[in-house]
Amino acid sequence: MAEFSHYSVMLPECMEALQVGDGIYIDCTAGGGGHSYAIASRLTGAGRLIAIDQDADAIRAAGARLAPYSDRVTLVRSNFSEVAAVARDLELPGVQGALIDLGVSSYQLDTAERGFSYMQDAPLDMRMNQDAQLTARQVVNEYSEADLKRILYNYGEEQFAPRIVSAIARARAEKPIETTGELTAIIKSAIPAKARDGGHHPAKKSFQAIRIEVNHELDIIEPTLRALCDLLAPGGRLAVLTFHSLEDRIVKQTFASLAQGCTCPPSFPVCVCGKKPLGKVVTRKPLLPSEAELTENPRSRSAKLRVFEKI
């Protein structure tokens, strides 16, 4: 098994956004512990870090990396959508800062047996939580053609979804599709030759879509952001790294909603909704990786960082 590695995307920008000091901080996606280590090393006074990840390999790697700060770090294996329950269990007071990195770790992509990559042949899996029930194999072989088209369109923005799904249906009628290599070959065969020339790998969008479905990635973003906003102390900050337009749109819209006050029609003489803004959007436009980072880690290219501050 490969060593758990994950480049800490936009690390300086994340630390500046969180303004780490004396308080409680939550890294909702600890991964290999890069962002967590940076937070832990900056804690002052009674500062404390809660590092969460649903991946058992990530928790082991983060624990080893954070060992020098074990007296002020609590590791929790959980999906970040359960952050409110984690906070209750740990009896946390107001949280000063929280970070979510929505990217797939380099370890998950590069470890063939995890089944995330179209570049290596491995059993179809794609589970971020190895104990979860749903796998990519089930999605590919058991979902209806209509559901597969919906997933590829909505989660992958794949214009050739009908052709790809038809090819999948023909192949699985002969025998189950078992590996990432088989699926990649089927997708390639379904996409017109001209569309395969240059640009992204022809299987990239479909693999992204299936991975999102397996891990319910988009469904949990908004409720998690709202739960974290409730946990933040006044002045506390929430920083979110996204890696594709679907995630970024949800984060942008949720932050805007949290920052919105009265929603009464303009014709109302007085406010009757009573809605008050919960905070402010610190980043009107998302922060992007520096040129130096893009040279060092090309996978950062699609990253965007948005920051929200609780009133």
Buried (B, 14 or more C-beta within 10 A) or exposed (E): EEEBBBBBBBBEBBBBBBBBEEBBBBBBBBBBBBBBBBBBEBBEEEBBBBBBBBBEBBBBBBBEBBEEBEEEBBBBBBBBBBBBEBBEEEEBEBBBBBBBBBBBBBBBBBBBEBBBBBBBBBBBBBBBBEEBEBBBBEBBBEBEEEEBBBBBBBBBBBEBBBBBBBBBEEBBEEEEBBBBBBBBBBBBBBBEEEEBEEEEBBBBBBBBBBBBBBBBBBEBBBEBBBBBBEBBEEBBBBBBBBBBEBBBEBBBEBBEBBBEEBEBEEEEEEEEEEEEEBBBBBBEEBBBBEEEBBEEBEBBEBBBBBBBBBE
